[in-house]
Amino acid sequence: MKFETILTEVDGSALVITLNRPGKRNAFSKLMMSEIVDACHAAEADDRVRGVIVTGGTSFFSAGADLNEAMAIKSTRDGVEYMKHWERINNAVETLTKPVIAAIEGYCMTGGFEFVLACDIRVGAHGSTFALTSSKIGTVPGAGGTQRLPRLVGVGKALDILFSAEPFNAQEAYRCGILERLVPAGEALAHAKEMIRVYEQRAPLSLDYAKRAVRVGVQMDQTSAVEFERFLVTAVYGTEDKNEGIGAFLEKRQAHFKGR
């Protein structure tokens, strides 16, 4: 597929999506969001792809939302329609049955930051910076930042970030749990690819069901979540990959999973 605002490449078992609006510092436009959703759908249908990586390149991840589009919002109805684009892109990465990794170099601001919060795992390089700057421009984060951030770092730390609207560095992002991996500058994408090479050796349905169990379970009370987990475990125990995985372990050989 050819896109206007992103580049896509299948590298081994990883689909790499590169944000490609350098003149706009990779600001998220409605078209870019739509194209990322389409790329995710393509990844879902491609058996070669075992994980998706989203990167902005080596200089910056994203400056945030396209403010020209934000300025065009003149009514509540306009606002609702605009926010649906953010809901659609975040839902696409959160419900994708394959892992989604954000590989972050440089600055990752506001809407771009909110997008990476929806990704499964964040790999950030030294030198990268993060901020939710909405209170500086008289708005409130509208791409899920007020909901996803406290689930990662806790209420107090989330409010500290939201109130100050000041950038913070990769070390602080790693310390408070926003980044799962902190790597040397220039190595975020390479590290994310290494992670996908590990995932490609795992059972696809195991990754799919584990992601689903966590994503849905954190929104439930614990009793309901454990019951949901039991349902998924029961389902996966009826798969060919479960038999292959346990059989390979007992026979001391490499498992060959088929996603069935």
WOGI-V952328 format. One record per backbone hydrogen bond with DSSP energy under -0.5 kcal/mol. CO is the residue of the C=O (numbers start at 1). NH is the residue of the N-H. E is the energy in kcal/mol with one decimal. If there is no record, write none. Layout:
# WOGI-V952328
CO/NH/E  CO/NH/E
This chain:
# WOGI-V952328
5/20/-2.9  7/18/-3.1  9/11/-0.7  9/16/-3.3  10/12/-0.6  11/13/-0.5  11/14/-2.0  13/50/-3.7  13/51/-1.2  14/11/-3.1  14/16/-0.7  15/17/-0.6  15/53/-2.9  16/9/-1.6  16/18/-0.6  17/19/-0.6  17/55/-2.8  18/7/-2.5  21/24/-1.7  21/26/-2.8  22/25/-1.5  24/27/-1.1  25/63/-2.0  27/29/-0.8  28/66/-2.2  29/33/-2.3  30/34/-2.2  31/35/-2.5  32/36/-2.4  33/37/-2.1  34/38/-2.1  35/39/-2.3  36/40/-2.3  37/41/-2.2  38/42/-2.1  39/43/-2.2  40/44/-2.2  41/45/-1.5  42/46/-0.7  43/46/-0.8  45/47/-0.7  46/49/-1.2  50/99/-0.7  51/15/-2.4  52/101/-3.1  53/17/-3.5  53/55/-0.5  54/103/-2.7  55/19/-2.8  62/109/-2.6  64/28/-3.3  65/67/-0.9  66/69/-0.6  66/70/-1.7  67/71/-2.6  68/72/-0.9  70/73/-1.4  72/74/-0.6  75/79/-2.3  76/80/-2.6  77/81/-2.3  78/82/-2.4  79/83/-2.5  80/84/-1.2  81/85/-0.6  82/85/-1.4  82/86/-0.8  83/87/-2.4  84/88/-2.2  85/89/-2.1  86/90/-2.4  87/91/-2.2  88/92/-1.9  89/93/-1.6  90/94/-2.1  91/95/-2.2  92/96/-0.7  99/52/-3.0  100/120/-1.2  100/121/-1.7  101/54/-2.7  101/103/-0.6  102/104/-0.6  102/123/-3.3  103/56/-0.7  103/105/-0.5  104/125/-2.2  106/129/-1.5  107/61/-2.0  107/62/-1.4  108/131/-1.2  109/112/-2.3  109/113/-0.6  110/114/-3.2  111/115/-2.1  112/116/-2.0  113/117/-1.6  114/118/-0.7  115/118/-1.4  115/119/-0.7  116/119/-0.6  121/102/-2.7  122/124/-0.6  122/180/-2.0  122/181/-1.7  123/104/-3.2  124/183/-2.3  125/128/-2.2  128/170/-1.1  129/108/-2.3  130/168/-2.4  131/110/-2.9  131/133/-0.6  133/136/-2.0  133/137/-0.6  134/137/-1.4  134/139/-2.3  144/147/-1.2  144/148/-3.0  145/149/-1.5  147/151/-0.8  148/152/-0.9  149/152/-1.2  149/153/-2.6  150/154/-1.9  154/158/-2.0  155/159/-2.5  156/160/-2.1  157/161/-2.2  158/162/-2.5  159/163/-3.1  160/164/-2.1  161/165/-1.8  168/130/-2.5  169/173/-2.1  170/174/-2.5  171/175/-2.5  172/176/-2.3  173/178/-2.3  173/179/-1.5  174/177/-0.9  181/124/-2.6  183/126/-2.4  184/187/-1.9  187/191/-2.4  188/192/-2.3  189/193/-2.3  190/194/-1.8  191/195/-1.9  192/196/-2.0  193/197/-2.0  194/198/-1.2  195/199/-2.3  196/200/-2.2  198/201/-1.6  199/202/-1.9  203/207/-1.9  204/208/-2.5  205/209/-2.9  206/210/-2.4  207/211/-2.4  208/212/-2.3  209/213/-2.8  210/214/-2.3  211/215/-2.9  212/216/-2.4  213/217/-1.9  214/218/-2.1  216/219/-1.3  217/220/-2.0  221/225/-2.4  222/226/-2.6  223/227/-1.8  224/228/-2.3  225/229/-2.7  226/230/-2.4  227/231/-1.8  228/232/-2.1  229/233/-2.7  230/234/-2.5  231/235/-1.9  232/236/-2.5  233/237/-1.8  235/238/-1.2  236/239/-1.7  239/243/-1.3  240/244/-2.5  241/245/-3.0  242/246/-2.5  243/247/-2.2  244/248/-2.7  245/249/-1.9  246/250/-2.5  247/251/-2.1  248/253/-2.5  249/252/-0.8  255/257/-0.6  260/240/-1.7
